[in-house]
């Protein structure tokens, strides 16, 4: 009984620190951010003049993506499950657009990393709260290890992408690097996952703007990653709040 009371008080204090949860474990602001993000990607779909099937797939991927991010921003494991779905959809879109680096990155790295994150997050729930993961403390040694693995992964992908004559090789390689850091940090439950994802969003905005040069066929994906950027900025701020609360 005493332990239950402690957990109850902890959850109440956490709600006060991060905002009152009103639906699906999300706060009013988080729900508003999700709605705004969904409206932006839906509007881009209707403004796009690309093929209906292609644009519809982009819309579906974008909606799944922004939904995944808002849950990840709240520290909810559901976000990682949806990230797997987004990675698969995005891989198909990238293949159709001949952005092979994106297809390989999301299918071979982001999706498996999100799957691993689901397991890791479920094993580290804060005070048994299924709606919030426990923030991890990163060591300098692990930072060095992560950077080394990122360098090896980037080098390997660079030669693979070069072999396939990948368009926009520089940005494609940079996308691999930022995606690796983001996936690793999310798996390890670090607030800086959002910082890495924000960097990746900027790279992908540039990539898809280049893909849509002279037309608006890739407009849905540009809008998607603009919405992602807003969600990742919020995610970093919110995770820092959660970290401060959890370490009190």
PyMOL commands that set and color helices and strands:
alter all, ss='L'
color gray80, all
select helices_A, chain A and resi 2-18+28-47+52-73+78-96+100-123+126-128+140-163+169-187+193-211+219-246
alter helices_A, ss='H'
color red, helices_A
select strands_A, chain A and resi 21-23+26-27
alter strands_A, ss='S'
color yellow, strands_A
deselect
rebuild
show_as cartoon
